[in-house]
Amino acid sequence: MTVPALRFQHIVKRYADHGVLDGVDLEVMPGEFFGLVGVNGAGKTSLLKCLFDFCPLDEGDIAIFGQPHRLAAARAPLSFLPERFTPPYYLSGADFLRYVLTLQQIDYDAEAVARVLRALDLAPAALTRTVRGYSKGMTQKLGLAACLLARKPMLVLDEPMSGLDPKARALLKEELARWR
C-alpha cells in the first residue's frame, strides 16, 4: 500500500469566531498533480498555512509522506511558493538562488540554473539584476526556479501562474509535466 504524499483528515480551522475550514478530508498520492480550486476566501491558502504549520489546526491531522506535519523533518520534502512571493529586493536574482540553495545545502549548479531559466523563459541576464527591478512575472519565475532547483519530492505552489504571460504559463505546465 502506497503512503499518501499528503493526507488531510477532518481539518477544522477558525479565525476568532469565523470558521474557514470545516472537516476537510483530502489525500494526494505521490506523483499526482492536484489543483485546489475555490472562490476567493474559500480557505485554500488557510489549508496551505496549516500544512506548513504557519497556524495551528483547531481539529484534525495532517500527514506528509506518513509523518505528522508538525515535525520540521516531515516538511523537508516540500518546496513552497507562496501566493505573495517577495524575494529580498536588494539581492540579485543569482544571489537569491544561491541563498535559497545554500539554506537547503544544495550546490549552485550553473547548468541546472540555465536549464530552469530556459524552461521558464527567464533571460539569464535577469540574474545579474537586483530583484527590485523585476516585473511581477520575472519575480514569479525566480520563485518557481528556486522551487524547481531545490529538487524536492513535492512542490506546493500557491497561485503559480500569477503574473505569468501565456507563453510562460505554457512553459511552466511543460516543465511541471517533465518534473513529475
C-alpha positions in Angstrom: 0.0 0.0 0.0 1.4 3.4 -1.0 1.5 6.1 1.6 -0.2 9.3 0.5 2.1 12.2 -0.1 -0.4 14.4 1.7 -3.3 13.4 4.0 -5.6 15.9 5.5 -8.1 14.3 8.0 -11.0 16.3 9.3 -9.3 19.6 9.2 -11.0 22.4 11.1 -9.7 26.0 11.2 -11.3 29.0 12.7 -10.2 32.6 12.9 -11.8 34.1 16.0 -15.5 33.1 15.6 -15.2 32.7 11.8 -14.9 29.1 10.5 -12.7 28.8 7.4 -12.2 25.0 7.1 -14.8 22.6 8.4 -14.0 18.9 8.2 -11.7 18.9 5.2 -10.6 15.4 4.1 -8.1 15.0 1.3 -5.4 12.6 0.1 -2.8 13.4 -2.6 -0.8 10.4 -3.8 2.9 10.5 -4.8 3.4 11.6 -8.4 -0.1 13.0 -8.6 -0.9 16.5 -9.8 -3.5 18.2 -7.7 -5.1 21.6 -8.0 -7.1 23.1 -5.2 -9.8 25.3 -6.7 -12.3 27.5 -5.0 -13.7 31.0 -4.8 -11.8 33.8 -3.0 -12.0 33.3 0.7 -12.8 29.6 0.5 -9.8 28.6 2.7 -7.3 27.4 0.1 -4.4 29.4 1.4 -5.5 28.7 5.0 -5.2 25.0 4.3 -1.7 25.5 3.0 -0.8 27.6 6.1 -2.0 24.7 8.2 0.1 22.3 6.1 3.3 24.3 6.8 2.3 24.7 10.4 2.2 28.5 10.0 -1.0 28.4 12.0 -2.4 25.8 14.4 -5.3 23.4 13.5 -8.4 23.6 15.6 -9.1 20.0 14.8 -7.8 17.2 12.6 -4.5 15.8 11.4 -2.1 16.4 8.5 0.5 13.9 7.4 3.3 14.4 4.8 4.5 11.1 3.4 3.1 9.5 6.6 4.8 11.8 9.1 2.9 14.4 11.3 3.1 17.8 9.6 4.2 19.4 12.8 7.6 17.8 12.6 10.0 20.0 10.8 11.6 16.9 9.2 8.2 16.0 7.7 8.1 19.3 5.8 11.6 18.9 4.4 10.4 17.2 1.2 8.3 20.2 0.3 9.2 23.1 -1.9 6.8 26.0 -1.4 6.0 29.1 -3.5 3.6 31.3 -1.6 0.8 33.3 -3.2 2.6 36.6 -2.5 6.2 35.7 -3.2 8.5 38.6 -2.5 12.2 37.9 -2.5 14.6 40.3 -0.8 14.6 43.3 -3.1 18.3 44.1 -2.6 19.6 40.7 -3.8 20.3 39.9 -7.4 18.4 37.0 -8.9 21.6 34.9 -8.8 22.3 35.8 -5.2 18.7 34.9 -4.2 19.0 31.5 -5.9 22.4 30.9 -4.2 21.0 31.9 -0.9 17.9 29.6 -1.1 20.0 26.7 -2.3 22.6 27.2 0.4 19.9 27.1 3.0 19.0 23.7 1.7 22.6 22.5 1.4 22.4 22.3 -2.4 25.3 23.5 -4.5 24.7 26.2 -7.1 24.9 24.4 -10.4 25.1 26.9 -13.3 24.0 24.4 -15.9 20.9 23.4 -13.8 20.1 27.1 -13.3 20.5 27.8 -17.0 18.2 24.9 -17.9 15.5 26.0 -15.4 15.7 29.6 -16.7 15.2 28.4 -20.3 12.3 26.2 -19.2 10.6 29.2 -17.5 11.6 31.8 -20.2 13.6 33.9 -17.8 16.6 35.6 -19.5 19.9 34.7 -17.9 20.8 38.4 -17.8 18.0 38.9 -15.3 20.1 37.1 -12.6 22.6 39.9 -12.7 19.9 42.5 -11.8 18.5 43.2 -8.3 15.1 41.9 -7.7 13.8 45.4 -7.1 13.9 45.9 -10.8 11.9 42.7 -11.7 8.4 42.7 -13.1 5.7 40.6 -11.3 6.2 37.9 -14.0 10.0 37.8 -13.6 9.7 37.6 -9.8 7.3 34.7 -10.1 9.7 32.9 -12.5 12.5 33.4 -10.0 10.4 31.9 -7.2 9.5 29.0 -9.5 13.1 28.5 -10.4 14.1 28.3 -6.8 11.4 25.7 -6.1 12.5 23.6 -9.1 16.2 23.8 -8.4 15.6 22.6 -4.8 14.7 19.1 -6.3 12.3 18.3 -3.6 9.9 15.4 -3.9 6.8 17.7 -3.7 6.1 21.2 -5.0 3.4 23.2 -3.2 2.6 26.2 -5.4 0.0 28.8 -4.3 -1.2 30.7 -7.4 1.9 29.6 -9.5 0.6 31.2 -12.7 0.1 34.6 -11.1 1.9 37.3 -13.2 2.9 34.9 -16.0 2.2 35.7 -19.6 0.6 33.0 -21.8 3.9 31.7 -23.1 5.4 31.4 -19.6 2.2 29.6 -18.4 2.5 27.0 -21.2 6.2 26.6 -20.5 5.6 26.1 -16.8 3.0 23.4 -17.5 5.5 21.6 -19.7 8.2 21.9 -17.0 5.9 20.6 -14.3 5.0 17.6 -16.6 8.7 16.9 -17.1 9.4 17.3 -13.4 6.7 14.9 -12.5 
